[in-house]
Amino acid sequence: MEILRTDDEFMCSLFTGKALTMARTLLEDIHEKLDEFTATERKAARALLANYPLQGLGTVAQFADAAGVSSPTILRFVARLGFAGFAGFQEHLRQELQSQLNTPLARSSVMAGKSENSSDPLLEALIDNLRETFANLPSGNLNSLIKLLADDRRPVHMIGGRFTDGLARYMAAHLRIVRSNVHHVAGQQGNWLDQLIDIGSRDVIVVFDIRRYQEEIIRFSKAAAKQGATIALITDSWMSPVGKFASFVLPSRVAVPSAWDSSLALMAIAEVLIAGVTSENAGRSQERMQALEQLRDADSALRSPED
């Protein structure tokens, strides 16, 4: 497994559209390979996932103690991930953490002076992000989540952060047309508790959360999970802490040669889920859309001036 390069090299490679292989994170590898590990290696994996990446930044003995396994098991786990040693594994984690914490200001300073012909590498990066996102999604997660979201017996709640709440609202607006009992968690945070109080084991929470992860989103998701709700997380390659208690994790590529992360791949995931739910119960979807058109026609007639 390739060790991530320095920040300047990383950002330059982004600008030239060559960062795709580095965009795949260790978290994605672990989620993808979880069933391939031995029982003790899975304990190590789950310990790391529960406190990522900090759990891997201590000593081998500390990692082993937290996972309840032996130090040789940790080293075998690291080797299974493709690292020659624990030091290389930790360097990879540090580089991922540094990339995760990069702010738009830091990224914009690296990009300063590189605006010439910038649209071409940006377009290439956007297309590559879409391709790589769907090539690396955990197998079966999309189809399983579509079936879950298509089940009318399961209330669905959408929530997003500062930049991703628009995606949550967009997805909720579409799903409300083709199925019942869909809610957008919006407005003042204090009002979120009004929805949280009724959430239980039948509810599904779809969370959009990308880096500079929002504490209030994490707290809401954690509380919903404690009440038995199923959490589905749509996030970036570094993965929101919501992933610790999510049943479904759909990571997307967001890094582009810009001061800003791109939400294009997240939107694409939302579009695929919307289309999947619509098709999963096509008869119901058609009936609801026809009923909605009749309501619109009736409303339009009421608004028309009298002859």
Contacts in CASP RR format, 6 or more apart in sequence:
PFRMAT RR
TARGET T0000
AUTHOR 0000-0000-0000
METHOD contacts of the structure
MODEL  1
MEILRTDDEFMCSLFTGKALTMARTLLEDIHEKLDEFTATERKAARALLA
NYPLQGLGTVAQFADAAGVSSPTILRFVARLGFAGFAGFQEHLRQELQSQ
LNTPLARSSVMAGKSENSSDPLLEALIDNLRETFANLPSGNLNSLIKLLA
DDRRPVHMIGGRFTDGLARYMAAHLRIVRSNVHHVAGQQGNWLDQLIDIG
SRDVIVVFDIRRYQEEIIRFSKAAAKQGATIALITDSWMSPVGKFASFVL
PSRVAVPSAWDSSLALMAIAEVLIAGVTSENAGRSQERMQALEQLRDADS
ALRSPED
1 29 0 8 1.000
1 81 0 8 1.000
1 82 0 8 1.000
1 83 0 8 1.000
1 92 0 8 1.000
2 21 0 8 1.000
2 22 0 8 1.000
3 88 0 8 1.000
3 91 0 8 1.000
3 92 0 8 1.000
3 95 0 8 1.000
4 10 0 8 1.000
4 22 0 8 1.000
4 92 0 8 1.000
4 95 0 8 1.000
4 96 0 8 1.000
4 99 0 8 1.000
5 13 0 8 1.000
5 22 0 8 1.000
5 95 0 8 1.000
7 98 0 8 1.000
7 99 0 8 1.000
7 102 0 8 1.000
7 110 0 8 1.000
8 110 0 8 1.000
10 19 0 8 1.000
10 22 0 8 1.000
10 95 0 8 1.000
10 99 0 8 1.000
11 107 0 8 1.000
11 110 0 8 1.000
11 111 0 8 1.000
11 257 0 8 1.000
12 110 0 8 1.000
13 19 0 8 1.000
13 22 0 8 1.000
14 125 0 8 1.000
14 255 0 8 1.000
14 256 0 8 1.000
14 257 0 8 1.000
15 111 0 8 1.000
15 114 0 8 1.000
15 118 0 8 1.000
15 121 0 8 1.000
15 257 0 8 1.000
16 121 0 8 1.000
16 257 0 8 1.000
17 121 0 8 1.000
17 124 0 8 1.000
17 125 0 8 1.000
17 128 0 8 1.000
17 257 0 8 1.000
19 125 0 8 1.000
19 255 0 8 1.000
20 128 0 8 1.000
20 132 0 8 1.000
20 253 0 8 1.000
23 129 0 8 1.000
23 132 0 8 1.000
23 237 0 8 1.000
23 253 0 8 1.000
23 255 0 8 1.000
24 132 0 8 1.000
24 136 0 8 1.000
24 237 0 8 1.000
25 96 0 8 1.000
25 237 0 8 1.000
25 238 0 8 1.000
25 239 0 8 1.000
25 251 0 8 1.000
26 53 0 8 1.000
26 81 0 8 1.000
26 92 0 8 1.000
26 93 0 8 1.000
26 96 0 8 1.000
27 49 0 8 1.000
27 52 0 8 1.000
27 237 0 8 1.000
27 238 0 8 1.000
27 239 0 8 1.000
27 251 0 8 1.000
28 136 0 8 1.000
28 138 0 8 1.000
28 237 0 8 1.000
28 239 0 8 1.000
28 251 0 8 1.000
29 81 0 8 1.000
30 45 0 8 1.000
30 48 0 8 1.000
30 49 0 8 1.000
30 81 0 8 1.000
31 49 0 8 1.000
31 138 0 8 1.000
31 249 0 8 1.000
32 136 0 8 1.000
32 138 0 8 1.000
32 139 0 8 1.000
33 80 0 8 1.000
33 81 0 8 1.000
34 42 0 8 1.000
34 45 0 8 1.000
36 80 0 8 1.000
37 44 0 8 1.000
37 45 0 8 1.000
37 77 0 8 1.000
37 80 0 8 1.000
40 69 0 8 1.000
40 70 0 8 1.000
40 73 0 8 1.000
41 73 0 8 1.000
41 76 0 8 1.000
41 77 0 8 1.000
41 80 0 8 1.000
43 67 0 8 1.000
43 68 0 8 1.000
43 69 0 8 1.000
43 73 0 8 1.000
44 63 0 8 1.000
44 64 0 8 1.000
44 67 0 8 1.000
44 69 0 8 1.000
44 73 0 8 1.000
44 74 0 8 1.000
44 77 0 8 1.000
45 77 0 8 1.000
46 67 0 8 1.000
47 55 0 8 1.000
47 63 0 8 1.000
47 66 0 8 1.000
47 67 0 8 1.000
47 68 0 8 1.000
48 55 0 8 1.000
48 56 0 8 1.000
48 63 0 8 1.000
48 67 0 8 1.000
49 243 0 8 1.000
49 244 0 8 1.000
50 244 0 8 1.000
51 66 0 8 1.000
52 239 0 8 1.000
52 244 0 8 1.000
53 93 0 8 1.000
53 94 0 8 1.000
53 96 0 8 1.000
53 97 0 8 1.000
55 63 0 8 1.000
55 66 0 8 1.000
56 63 0 8 1.000
56 89 0 8 1.000
56 90 0 8 1.000
56 93 0 8 1.000
57 90 0 8 1.000
57 93 0 8 1.000
57 94 0 8 1.000
58 90 0 8 1.000
60 71 0 8 1.000
60 74 0 8 1.000
60 75 0 8 1.000
60 86 0 8 1.000
61 71 0 8 1.000
63 74 0 8 1.000
64 70 0 8 1.000
64 71 0 8 1.000
64 73 0 8 1.000
64 74 0 8 1.000
67 73 0 8 1.000
67 74 0 8 1.000
74 86 0 8 1.000
75 85 0 8 1.000
75 86 0 8 1.000
78 85 0 8 1.000
78 86 0 8 1.000
78 89 0 8 1.000
79 85 0 8 1.000
81 89 0 8 1.000
83 89 0 8 1.000
83 92 0 8 1.000
96 238 0 8 1.000
99 238 0 8 1.000
99 255 0 8 1.000
100 211 0 8 1.000
100 238 0 8 1.000
101 211 0 8 1.000
103 212 0 8 1.000
104 259 0 8 1.000
104 260 0 8 1.000
105 259 0 8 1.000
107 258 0 8 1.000
107 259 0 8 1.000
107 260 0 8 1.000
108 259 0 8 1.000
111 257 0 8 1.000
111 258 0 8 1.000
111 259 0 8 1.000
114 257 0 8 1.000
118 257 0 8 1.000
121 257 0 8 1.000
122 256 0 8 1.000
122 257 0 8 1.000
122 258 0 8 1.000
125 255 0 8 1.000
125 256 0 8 1.000
125 257 0 8 1.000
125 262 0 8 1.000
126 256 0 8 1.000
126 262 0 8 1.000
126 264 0 8 1.000
128 253 0 8 1.000
129 252 0 8 1.000
129 253 0 8 1.000
129 254 0 8 1.000
129 255 0 8 1.000
129 256 0 8 1.000
129 262 0 8 1.000
129 264 0 8 1.000
129 265 0 8 1.000
130 253 0 8 1.000
130 264 0 8 1.000
130 265 0 8 1.000
130 268 0 8 1.000
132 253 0 8 1.000
133 251 0 8 1.000
133 252 0 8 1.000
133 253 0 8 1.000
133 265 0 8 1.000
133 268 0 8 1.000
133 269 0 8 1.000
134 268 0 8 1.000
136 251 0 8 1.000
137 250 0 8 1.000
137 251 0 8 1.000
137 269 0 8 1.000
138 249 0 8 1.000
138 250 0 8 1.000
141 248 0 8 1.000
141 249 0 8 1.000
141 250 0 8 1.000
142 250 0 8 1.000
142 269 0 8 1.000
142 272 0 8 1.000
142 273 0 8 1.000
144 248 0 8 1.000
145 232 0 8 1.000
145 248 0 8 1.000
145 250 0 8 1.000
145 273 0 8 1.000
146 273 0 8 1.000
146 276 0 8 1.000
146 277 0 8 1.000
146 280 0 8 1.000
147 280 0 8 1.000
148 154 0 8 1.000
148 204 0 8 1.000
148 230 0 8 1.000
148 232 0 8 1.000
148 248 0 8 1.000
149 156 0 8 1.000
149 175 0 8 1.000
149 179 0 8 1.000
149 204 0 8 1.000
149 206 0 8 1.000
149 232 0 8 1.000
149 273 0 8 1.000
149 277 0 8 1.000
150 179 0 8 1.000
150 276 0 8 1.000
150 277 0 8 1.000
150 280 0 8 1.000
150 281 0 8 1.000
152 179 0 8 1.000
152 180 0 8 1.000
152 181 0 8 1.000
152 284 0 8 1.000
153 202 0 8 1.000
154 181 0 8 1.000
154 202 0 8 1.000
154 203 0 8 1.000
154 204 0 8 1.000
154 230 0 8 1.000
155 181 0 8 1.000
155 182 0 8 1.000
155 183 0 8 1.000
155 199 0 8 1.000
155 202 0 8 1.000
155 203 0 8 1.000
155 204 0 8 1.000
156 172 0 8 1.000
156 175 0 8 1.000
156 179 0 8 1.000
156 181 0 8 1.000
156 182 0 8 1.000
156 183 0 8 1.000
156 203 0 8 1.000
156 204 0 8 1.000
156 205 0 8 1.000
156 206 0 8 1.000
157 182 0 8 1.000
157 183 0 8 1.000
157 184 0 8 1.000
157 185 0 8 1.000
157 195 0 8 1.000
157 199 0 8 1.000
157 203 0 8 1.000
157 204 0 8 1.000
157 205 0 8 1.000
157 206 0 8 1.000
157 224 0 8 1.000
157 229 0 8 1.000
158 168 0 8 1.000
158 169 0 8 1.000
158 171 0 8 1.000
158 172 0 8 1.000
158 175 0 8 1.000
158 182 0 8 1.000
158 183 0 8 1.000
158 184 0 8 1.000
158 185 0 8 1.000
158 206 0 8 1.000
158 208 0 8 1.000
159 165 0 8 1.000
159 168 0 8 1.000
159 184 0 8 1.000
159 185 0 8 1.000
159 192 0 8 1.000
159 205 0 8 1.000
159 206 0 8 1.000
159 207 0 8 1.000
159 208 0 8 1.000
159 217 0 8 1.000
159 220 0 8 1.000
159 221 0 8 1.000
160 166 0 8 1.000
160 167 0 8 1.000
160 168 0 8 1.000
160 185 0 8 1.000
160 207 0 8 1.000
160 208 0 8 1.000
160 209 0 8 1.000
160 214 0 8 1.000
160 217 0 8 1.000
161 168 0 8 1.000
161 208 0 8 1.000
161 209 0 8 1.000
161 214 0 8 1.000
161 217 0 8 1.000
162 214 0 8 1.000
163 210 0 8 1.000
163 263 0 8 1.000
164 208 0 8 1.000
164 209 0 8 1.000
164 210 0 8 1.000
164 263 0 8 1.000
164 266 0 8 1.000
165 186 0 8 1.000
165 208 0 8 1.000
167 208 0 8 1.000
167 234 0 8 1.000
167 263 0 8 1.000
167 266 0 8 1.000
167 267 0 8 1.000
167 270 0 8 1.000
168 184 0 8 1.000
168 185 0 8 1.000
168 186 0 8 1.000
168 206 0 8 1.000
168 208 0 8 1.000
169 184 0 8 1.000
169 186 0 8 1.000
170 267 0 8 1.000
170 270 0 8 1.000
171 206 0 8 1.000
171 270 0 8 1.000
171 273 0 8 1.000
171 274 0 8 1.000
172 182 0 8 1.000
172 183 0 8 1.000
172 184 0 8 1.000
173 184 0 8 1.000
174 274 0 8 1.000
175 182 0 8 1.000
175 274 0 8 1.000
175 277 0 8 1.000
176 182 0 8 1.000
177 285 0 8 1.000
177 288 0 8 1.000
177 289 0 8 1.000
177 292 0 8 1.000
178 277 0 8 1.000
178 278 0 8 1.000
178 281 0 8 1.000
178 284 0 8 1.000
178 285 0 8 1.000
178 288 0 8 1.000
178 289 0 8 1.000
179 277 0 8 1.000
179 281 0 8 1.000
179 284 0 8 1.000
179 285 0 8 1.000
179 288 0 8 1.000
183 195 0 8 1.000
185 192 0 8 1.000
185 195 0 8 1.000
185 220 0 8 1.000
189 216 0 8 1.000
192 216 0 8 1.000
192 220 0 8 1.000
196 220 0 8 1.000
196 223 0 8 1.000
196 224 0 8 1.000
196 227 0 8 1.000
199 205 0 8 1.000
199 224 0 8 1.000
199 227 0 8 1.000
199 228 0 8 1.000
199 229 0 8 1.000
200 224 0 8 1.000
200 227 0 8 1.000
200 228 0 8 1.000
200 229 0 8 1.000
201 227 0 8 1.000
201 228 0 8 1.000
201 229 0 8 1.000
203 224 0 8 1.000
203 228 0 8 1.000
203 229 0 8 1.000
203 230 0 8 1.000
204 229 0 8 1.000
204 230 0 8 1.000
204 232 0 8 1.000
205 221 0 8 1.000
205 224 0 8 1.000
205 225 0 8 1.000
205 229 0 8 1.000
205 230 0 8 1.000
205 231 0 8 1.000
205 232 0 8 1.000
206 232 0 8 1.000
206 234 0 8 1.000
207 217 0 8 1.000
207 221 0 8 1.000
207 231 0 8 1.000
207 232 0 8 1.000
207 233 0 8 1.000
207 234 0 8 1.000
207 235 0 8 1.000
207 240 0 8 1.000
207 242 0 8 1.000
207 246 0 8 1.000
208 234 0 8 1.000
208 235 0 8 1.000
208 266 0 8 1.000
208 270 0 8 1.000
209 217 0 8 1.000
209 218 0 8 1.000
209 233 0 8 1.000
209 234 0 8 1.000
209 235 0 8 1.000
209 240 0 8 1.000
209 242 0 8 1.000
210 235 0 8 1.000
210 236 0 8 1.000
210 240 0 8 1.000
210 254 0 8 1.000
210 261 0 8 1.000
210 263 0 8 1.000
210 266 0 8 1.000
211 236 0 8 1.000
211 238 0 8 1.000
211 240 0 8 1.000
211 254 0 8 1.000
211 261 0 8 1.000
213 240 0 8 1.000
213 241 0 8 1.000
213 242 0 8 1.000
217 240 0 8 1.000
217 242 0 8 1.000
218 240 0 8 1.000
218 241 0 8 1.000
218 242 0 8 1.000
221 231 0 8 1.000
221 233 0 8 1.000
221 242 0 8 1.000
221 245 0 8 1.000
221 246 0 8 1.000
222 242 0 8 1.000
222 245 0 8 1.000
224 231 0 8 1.000
225 231 0 8 1.000
225 245 0 8 1.000
225 246 0 8 1.000
230 247 0 8 1.000
230 248 0 8 1.000
231 242 0 8 1.000
231 243 0 8 1.000
231 245 0 8 1.000
231 246 0 8 1.000
231 247 0 8 1.000
231 248 0 8 1.000
232 246 0 8 1.000
232 247 0 8 1.000
232 248 0 8 1.000
232 250 0 8 1.000
233 239 0 8 1.000
233 240 0 8 1.000
233 242 0 8 1.000
233 243 0 8 1.000
233 246 0 8 1.000
233 248 0 8 1.000
233 249 0 8 1.000
233 250 0 8 1.000
234 250 0 8 1.000
234 252 0 8 1.000
234 266 0 8 1.000
234 269 0 8 1.000
234 270 0 8 1.000
235 242 0 8 1.000
235 243 0 8 1.000
235 249 0 8 1.000
235 250 0 8 1.000
235 251 0 8 1.000
235 252 0 8 1.000
236 251 0 8 1.000
236 252 0 8 1.000
236 253 0 8 1.000
236 254 0 8 1.000
236 261 0 8 1.000
237 251 0 8 1.000
237 252 0 8 1.000
237 253 0 8 1.000
237 254 0 8 1.000
237 255 0 8 1.000
239 249 0 8 1.000
239 251 0 8 1.000
243 249 0 8 1.000
250 269 0 8 1.000
252 265 0 8 1.000
252 266 0 8 1.000
252 268 0 8 1.000
252 269 0 8 1.000
253 262 0 8 1.000
253 265 0 8 1.000
254 261 0 8 1.000
254 262 0 8 1.000
254 263 0 8 1.000
254 265 0 8 1.000
254 266 0 8 1.000
255 261 0 8 1.000
255 262 0 8 1.000
256 262 0 8 1.000
277 285 0 8 1.000
278 285 0 8 1.000
279 285 0 8 1.000
END
